Amino acid sequence: MASLPSSPTTAKGTLSPGGFRWLEAAIHGLLVACAVVSVITTIGIVLVLLSQSIPFFRQVAPLEFLTGTKWAPLFEPQHFGILPLFCGTFLVAGGAAMFAIPLGLGTAIYLSEYAAPATRDIVKPLLEILAGIPSVVFGYVAVVFVSPLVRQVFPQADLFNALNACIVVGIMILPMIISLSEDVLRSVPRSLREGAYALGATKLDVTLRVIVPAALSGIMASFILAITRAVGETMAVSLAAGAEAKLTLNPLTSVQTMTAYIVEVSQGDIPAGSLEHRTIFAVGLSLFVSTLLLNVCAQWILSRMREKYE
Amino acid sequence: MSLVGNTPSPLNTPSPLVPAAGSQQLLARQAAGRPWAKLASRLFSLLCLLCMWTCLAALFLLLWQIFSYGWARVSLDFLTKSPSQIYPEKGGIVSSLVGSIYLIGLTALFSVPIGVGSAVYLEEYAPASRWRTLVQLNIANLAGVPSIVYGILGLGLFVRTMGLNRSVMAGALTLTLVILPIVILSAQEALRAVPSTIRQASYALGATRWQTVWYQILPASLPGILTGVILALSRALGEAAPLVAIGAATYVRKAPKNLWADDFSALPLQIYNWTDQSQEAFHEAAAGAIVVLLTVLIGMNALAIMLRYRFAKRVQW
């Protein structure tokens, strides 16, 4: 990195014409400006969310917002309790995780511990393709292919239901779980494996009792990051899960997530500046805070894990 | 390895001289004492293999379903005709296709210089300081912010405050912010891969810092940077949520002419609109549009993977 050239100024002073010094300073300034853009983005997100949320919370008590069990801002009588949206969001994210975590961890273990290098070279790019499929395509798959299947198995299910969303979001977060967990599994030092083998352990013992426990914190972080992604997932969920904000844990009924609500309002003709329109900023703020907390948590776990092995 | 598990091991009979220290020893003793340990190990590897095949099967099933359903709709007509809300079987995707091309072009124009500039600053210029740690942490967190939140930012900042309305420009600026963290993080990785001997040699010859960056480090890391840029742009091409949040139309008949003012649509938005309808013919049109989108995306992905592969082969520092 930039550690060594702390003294190129001396070389510059003697060898380059004076004009360069001016150019160098200008370019340095320009590069700083580029880096500042990302800082401004964060400040911008917070400012925009707060600028509309604060007027919203003047009209709706924050306590009512956070603990109310009914969400109906667009109909009379209006209710502004975000719990049904939270419930929908975590029902979909949790359901997706229930599909994706065992499958993803199994695949990651296979790729890191069992697969031949050639297999890995073929499978990893294929999984990258899966990771590159846009969310709206998964929404299409949920509506056209998954929903009829779900209704065949559970005839009582709504046309749009949380289970549809769980299945496709689960497929979406699979590549993330696989690639992050595989990275941490492979970063477990060889000496641990060899030590266990030398003591006569089978491959199963080595994997489940030595490698996975050693990599556990990193694997947990990958799960949290994948769940964060599922919480922020928008298009697939808003197409597949329906649009009824409900406080339920039944995956066969239609639910609404925070993201799907923002989409619903964005597409309508609700005038900007009204209380109804400000709800998307309040919901956006809740979404931003929840994903930020999950992210910080995952990064903290990862940095602790890195300290352990470096 | 597993052969060891079957041979009778002296660890089976705990000797008083060797105290059972640590779980590894315990574990080995258990393995040796279980005749079915090898079978269990084998079954577990099969289970993991099954997991992998399930994931791959999901990918293939998904692609096969979409392509078999939508392939029939793709034709030159489909690419060059305006969409129709009344006769979905006759309409095309030209307006959203052109919208997407404008969007990606502008997004690349904004995000590449800013993203690579930030990466160069963080890797080559910024001294290790609290400020640098802060910027780095900030970028890592931005990468995890849901894209629809960027859409809300775009709505407040570009659409309202800057008065860009629902134009291509507002969409491109929003998408730039969405992919900026990805561009920065991947460019940083590429810059870090350039060995410091290159820098030392350049400085030793009297080059200034910028000369070193421009003539040595950027050319050396170009394939890596390009790979990251292509992947980030393919993400932007498929992104619909931030565009919905800024209020972009999910259906327009005409491609935008004035990039600062005209309403626009993009391919993912058109797909969203058609999927949301209940008639079968709309779903077929959506499948056709998905085939077009996925073909481009998979092509971009393949290009990125190829670049990375060739780079890894050619460059041996």
Interface residues (C-beta under 8 A of the other chain):
Chain A: M1 A2 S3 L4 P5 P8 A11 K12 T14 L15 S16 F20 L23 E24 I27 H28 L30 L31 V32 A33 C34 A35 V37 S38 V39 T41 T42 G44 I45 V48 L49 S51 Q52 P102 L103 G104 L105 G106 T107 I109 Y110 L111 E113 Y114 A115 V123 P125 L126 L127 E128 I129 L130 G132 I133 P134 S135 V136 V137 G139 Y140 V141 V143 V144 F145 I171 L174 I178 G195 A196 Y197 L199 G200 A201 T202 K203 L204 D205 T207 L208 R209 V210 L225 T228 R229 V231 G232 E233 T234 M235 L239 T259 I262 V263 S266 Q267 A272 I280 F281 G284 L287 F288 T291 L292 L294 N295 V296 Q299
Chain B: M1 S2 V4 G5 T7 S9 L11 S23 Q24 Q25 L27 A28 R29 Q30 A31 A32 A37 K38 A40 S41 F44 S45 L47 C48 L49 L50 C51 M52 T54 C55 L56 A58 L59 L62 Q65 I66 Y69 P113 I114 G115 G117 S118 V120 Y121 L122 E123 E124 Y125 A126 P127 A128 L134 V135 N138 I139 A140 N141 L142 G144 V145 P146 S147 I148 V149 Y150 G151 I152 L153 L155 G156 L157 R160 L177 L180 P181 I184 R192 S196 R199 Q200 Y203 G206 A207 T208 R209 W210 T212 L231 S234 R235 L237 G238 E239 A240 A241 V244 A245 I246 G247 T250 P268 I271 Y272 T275 D276 H283 A286 A287 I290 L293 L294 L297 I298 N301 I305
